[in-house]
Amino acid sequence: MTNGNHSLEQIIKSRRSVRNFSTEIPPAEDLTKIIESAVYAPYGGATGIPLDELRKIFVFRQGSESMEAAKGIFLSQMRKNAKKLNRLLKFLPFLKPKMQTFANKVSGLAKGGSPALNTAAYFIVLAEKKGFPPVEKQSMAHALENMWLMATDLGLGFQLLSAIGTLSDNKDFLKLLDLKKGEYALDGCVIGYPKNSNEKIKEFDIEKFVTYKN
């Protein structure tokens, strides 16, 4: 893709999850545009919390000291999560049809961490302050979608790291972010140049998804 020459329809249809990243670092101005798109995303205004207090964005750069610390904490947390899931499925085998695929994914992350986290140029963590009504997860989803679409328009690869949500109570990760336990929900993503950028757009039959009610 070339930057900035796409219709919104093209950007939406081109959005995909990238799993293999190159080591090339995107321009700082592109990263700024992506972060800006998150700031402008919808948020829980009914909570009464000002946006600059409600939403925090943390950027880790590949190769930095903080990135290495984050990767170590992530790997440790995935190992804990894998043990809990495997123990649960062992004692409650009737849950396997619903949970086994997810448990296998977590076990994979527990073995070597996230391949994307280990290679992508940037790791970005979103923190949304908890309030009432509890809409922090929805707010982060809006912000991440904005970031994903902006990254796509800029020709960058993007992958959600929803497992970051399990670090919301991890004392070491919260210390790294300088956040207090229980105050914020977390989510995250990685961004960088994709190794392969020639994937075809997948087309859907929209009529299979929609029911028009009279």
N, C-alpha and C positions, 0 to 999 in steps of 0.2 A: 504493500500500500504506500501511496504518497500522502503526505500530511495535508489534512484540511480540505480535500477535494471530494468529499463524499456526502451523499444525501443521508438524512437520518435513517431512512429505510435501509440503505446499504450498510450503515454502521451497525444497526440492530441485527441484521441478518448475518453479518460477518463476525459478530461476537462469538467467541468460543474459548474454552479453557485450554491454555497452553501448558504442556508438561515438560517440554525440553527448551532450555534457554541457552543462549550464547553468553560469552563472558563480556561482551561489549556493553559499555555503560551508556544509557540514554542521556541526551542533553539535559542539563539542569532545568531549562525552561519547559521542557516536556513534563518533567516531574512536577513542576510548579502548577502547570495547567491541570494535571490529574488531581493534585491535592485541592486546588481551587474548586474543582467540580464536586468534591466531597463536602466542602464547606457550604456550597450553595444547595445541597440536597435537602429535601424535606426533613423536618424534625418534630419532636413532640412538643409543640408550643403550648399545649394545654397543661403541661407540667409546671409552667411558670418559671422555668429555669432559663436564664439567658443562654443563647447559643454558644458564646465563647467559653462558658462554664460547662455547658452540657456536652459538647463534642470536643474530643482531643484526638490528635493525629500524631503518631510516632513513626519516624522514618529511620530504618536501619539500612546501611549500605554494605554490600557484600565485601568481606575482607576486613571490616572494622572490628574493633574490640567488642563493641556492644552487640554486633551481629553474631560473633562467635559465642558470646554469652547466651544470647537468645536461642541459638540453635541447640546449645547444650541443655538448656532448660526445657525446650520443646521436646527433645529426645527423651529426657528423663520422665516428663509428664506422659508421653505416649506409652512408655514402658509400664507406667503405673496403670494407665487406662486399659492397656491390653490385658494385664493380669486380672483386673477387675471384671472385664468382659468375659474372658475365658473361664474364670471361676463361676460367673453367673450362668453361663451356658452349660457348664458341667453339672451344676446342681438343678438347673431349670431347662432341661433339653427341649421342652416344648416351645421355647423361644427361638430356637435355631432357624426355623423357616423365615422369620422376620429379621433376625439380627445377625445371622452368620456372615452375610456379605460385608456388613459394616465392621464386624469383629475382625474379619480377614484384612480389611483395609487398615485398621488401627494396628494390627499385628505387624503389617508391612512397615508402617511408619515407626514402630517400636524397634525394628531391626536396624534401620540405617537412617532414620529421620526422613524428612521430605526431600526428594530429589530436586524439586523446584526451589525449595528454601535454600538448598545447598548451592544452587547455581545462579538463580535470578539476581539481577543487579540490585533490586530493592525489595525489602520486606517492610510492609506498612501495616501498622496496628491501629485500629480504630477503637476508641474508648468512648462509650456513651453513658452519661451519668444516669443512674436509676432514679425514677421518680414515680409520681402517680398522675395519670394512668401509666402503667408499665409498658411503654412502647419503645424501649431502647433497642430491641432487636429489629423491629420494623424500621426504625430510623437508620440503623447501621446498614440494613439491606438497601435502603434508598441511596445512601452515600456510596456504598460499594458498587451498585449498579451504575451510578454516574461515573465513577472512576473507571469501571470496565469499558463503558462506551467511549469515554475520552481516550483511554489507552488504545482502544481499537482504531479510533480515528487517526491516532498518531503513529499507527503501524507497530505498536508495542504489544507484547504478549502479556497475558494476565491469568492468574490462577487464584481462586479463592482458597483460603486456608481456614475453613470453618472450625477445625480442631483447636484453633486459638481460643475459642470460647471456653474450653476446658481449663484454660490458664487463668481464668477470672479470679480464682481463689488461690493461685500459686504464689506463695509469699516471695519467692525469689524473682519471679517475673514482675510482680507488682513493685518490688523494690527497684528493679531495672527501669520501670516506667515512672517511678516516684508517685505511685497511686496508693490510696488506702484500701484495704480489703473491704469488700462489700459495697463500695460506692459506685463502681463502674462495671458495665458489661463490656466484653471484648470480642472483637472479630478481626480478621486480617486477610491479607492477600500478598502475593509477590508479583513484581512487574519487571520486565526486561525485554530484550530483543529475542524473539523466538528463533530456534535453530531452523525450523522448517516453517515457511510462511505461505505455502502453496495449497493449503487445504481448500477443498471446494465448499461452497455454501450449501448447507442442507436445506432442502425445501420441504415444507409441510403442507398437508391438505387441511386448510383452516376449518373447513366444514366439519371435520371430525372432532373439533374442540368446542364448537359453539352450538348452543340451543337458543333459538329466538323465541321468546315468550310473547304471546299476544294478550 
